Amino acid sequence: MQVAPAIELLRVEDYLAGEQSSELRHEYLGGMVYAMAGASDAHNTIALNLAAELRSSLRGGSGRTFIGDMKAHIVIGGRDVFYYPDVMVTCDARDTKPYFKEFPKLIVEVLSETTENTDRREKFWNYTQIESLQEYILIAQDKREVTIFQRDKNWDAQILGESDQQLTITSLNLQLPLNAIYEGVAF
């Protein structure tokens, strides 16, 4: 009987140091590292539209908006996990780390064909374990569809799809028209 060789897991410290000098971004799941693919025009436009609206609305308050290159750190079953959410808002004074945040209030992922299953399953499960997280939002890029999960609604999904609908981000006391999120995106 052959024994499979042991997989050497990357230490968190080595991962974080490597990410600072890497041209590619990588997500980290308990010692395993996964390279991230580039994003489409629609993906970038949606993420930037939302981040701009959030930043403008939060200006002068305690909330800070991050887009794309800021990691979210989660500990799941004693294992460290680092993801790069498309948009993240933290309002927690404990979030002082320069390269990752641990206490986000809002996380948003823009869906793509290659990431949708991960965003809807693995990341949903892992993100909802974050004690400070109040809302998780998934935004489709190939059609007008926004799915909102809220802690105070037991993480049940609410789906919006009409152009005249408003996205209500309860934790930030904010309403955004879907048209603003999808501005500049052609279907």
URHU-V264836 format. One record per residue. N is the residue number from 1. SS is DSSP state (h for helix, s for strand, l for the rest). PSI is psi in radians with two decimals (NA if undefined). D_LAST is the distance of its C-alpha to the last C-alpha in Angstrom with 1 decimal. Layout:
# URHU-V264836
((N,SS,PSI,D_LAST) (N,SS,PSI,D_LAST))
This chain:
# URHU-V264836
((1,l,2.29,54.3) (2,l,2.49,52.0) (3,l,2.26,50.6) (4,l,2.47,47.2) (5,l,2.56,47.3) (6,l,2.46,46.5) (7,l,2.22,43.2) (8,l,2.09,43.8) (9,l,2.49,41.6) (10,l,2.33,40.6) (11,l,2.60,42.2) (12,h,-0.78,40.1) (13,h,-0.70,42.0) (14,h,-0.69,41.3) (15,h,-0.89,37.6) (16,h,-0.72,37.4) (17,h,-0.74,39.5) (18,h,-0.65,37.4) (19,h,-0.51,34.1) (20,h,-0.47,35.6) (21,h,-0.04,36.1) (22,l,2.46,33.4) (23,l,-0.43,30.7) (24,l,2.63,28.5) (25,l,2.56,27.8) (26,s,2.45,29.2) (27,s,2.66,29.2) (28,s,2.14,32.7) (29,s,1.67,33.6) (30,l,0.61,37.4) (31,l,-0.28,38.4) (32,s,2.47,35.7) (33,s,2.35,33.2) (34,s,2.14,29.7) (35,s,2.54,27.8) (36,l,2.45,24.3) (37,l,2.83,21.6) (38,l,2.88,19.7) (39,l,2.73,16.3) (40,l,2.98,13.0) (41,h,-0.85,11.9) (42,h,-0.75,9.1) (43,h,-0.88,12.1) (44,h,-0.72,14.5) (45,h,-0.81,12.8) (46,h,-0.85,12.4) (47,h,-0.76,16.0) (48,h,-0.74,17.4) (49,h,-0.85,16.1) (50,h,-0.80,17.7) (51,h,-0.70,20.8) (52,h,-0.75,21.4) (53,h,-0.77,21.4) (54,h,-0.82,23.7) (55,h,-0.75,26.0) (56,h,-0.75,26.4) (57,h,-0.53,27.2) (58,h,-0.12,29.6) (59,l,2.31,31.4) (60,l,-0.14,35.2) (61,l,-2.90,35.1) (62,l,-0.20,35.6) (63,l,2.47,32.0) (64,s,2.34,30.5) (65,s,2.35,26.9) (66,s,2.55,26.2) (67,s,2.26,23.1) (68,l,-0.93,22.8) (69,l,0.07,26.3) (70,l,2.25,28.4) (71,s,2.60,29.5) (72,s,2.28,30.2) (73,s,2.28,33.5) (74,s,2.55,34.5) (75,s,2.06,37.6) (76,s,2.04,37.3) (77,l,0.62,40.5) (78,l,0.02,42.2) (79,s,2.43,39.7) (80,s,2.43,37.6) (81,s,2.35,33.8) (82,s,2.15,31.7) (83,s,2.82,27.9) (84,l,1.56,25.6) (85,l,2.67,23.3) (86,l,-0.72,20.2) (87,s,2.44,21.7) (88,s,2.46,25.1) (89,s,2.29,27.5) (90,s,2.47,31.3) (91,l,0.19,33.9) (92,l,2.20,36.8) (93,l,-0.35,39.7) (94,l,-0.26,40.4) (95,l,1.40,37.3) (96,l,-0.05,39.1) (97,l,2.39,38.2) (98,l,-0.40,36.8) (99,l,-0.03,34.5) (100,s,2.77,33.4) (101,s,2.53,33.3) (102,l,-0.17,34.9) (103,l,0.91,34.5) (104,s,2.62,30.9) (105,s,-0.57,30.2) (106,s,2.36,26.4) (107,s,2.38,24.2) (108,s,2.35,20.4) (109,s,2.33,18.6) (110,s,2.15,14.9) (111,l,2.52,14.3) (112,l,2.93,13.7) (113,l,-0.63,14.7) (114,l,-0.33,18.1) (115,l,-0.20,18.9) (116,h,-0.81,17.7) (117,h,-0.73,21.1) (118,h,-0.77,23.1) (119,h,-0.67,21.3) (120,h,-0.44,21.8) (121,l,-1.33,25.3) (122,h,-0.93,27.4) (123,h,-0.67,26.0) (124,h,-0.90,25.9) (125,h,-0.85,29.5) (126,h,-0.78,30.6) (127,h,-0.70,29.0) (128,l,-0.09,30.4) (129,l,-0.18,33.8) (130,l,2.09,33.7) (131,l,-0.51,36.1) (132,l,-0.28,34.6) (133,l,2.23,31.0) (134,l,-0.52,30.1) (135,s,2.49,26.3) (136,s,2.20,23.8) (137,s,2.34,20.1) (138,s,2.27,17.2) (139,s,2.11,13.7) (140,l,2.56,10.8) (141,l,-0.21,8.3) (142,l,-0.05,6.1) (143,l,2.87,6.2) (144,l,1.66,8.3) (145,l,2.16,11.6) (146,s,2.25,14.6) (147,s,2.20,17.9) (148,s,2.28,21.1) (149,s,2.25,24.4) (150,s,2.36,27.5) (151,h,-0.79,31.0) (152,h,-0.07,32.7) (153,h,0.51,30.8) (154,l,0.55,32.0) (155,l,0.40,28.6) (156,l,2.49,27.3) (157,s,2.41,23.5) (158,s,2.23,21.9) (159,s,2.26,18.3) (160,s,2.50,16.3) (161,l,-0.16,13.1) (162,l,2.44,13.7) (163,l,-0.47,12.6) (164,l,0.04,16.3) (165,l,2.74,17.5) (166,s,2.37,19.3) (167,s,2.05,19.4) (168,s,2.04,23.1) (169,s,1.60,24.6) (170,h,-0.74,28.1) (171,h,-0.38,29.8) (172,h,0.06,28.9) (173,l,0.96,29.4) (174,s,2.46,26.0) (175,s,2.32,23.3) (176,s,2.30,19.9) (177,s,2.47,17.4) (178,h,-0.59,13.9) (179,h,-0.62,12.7) (180,h,-0.65,14.8) (181,h,-0.67,13.4) (182,l,0.17,9.8) (183,l,2.23,11.2) (184,l,0.09,9.9) (185,l,2.19,6.6) (186,l,2.36,3.8) (187,l,NA,0.0))
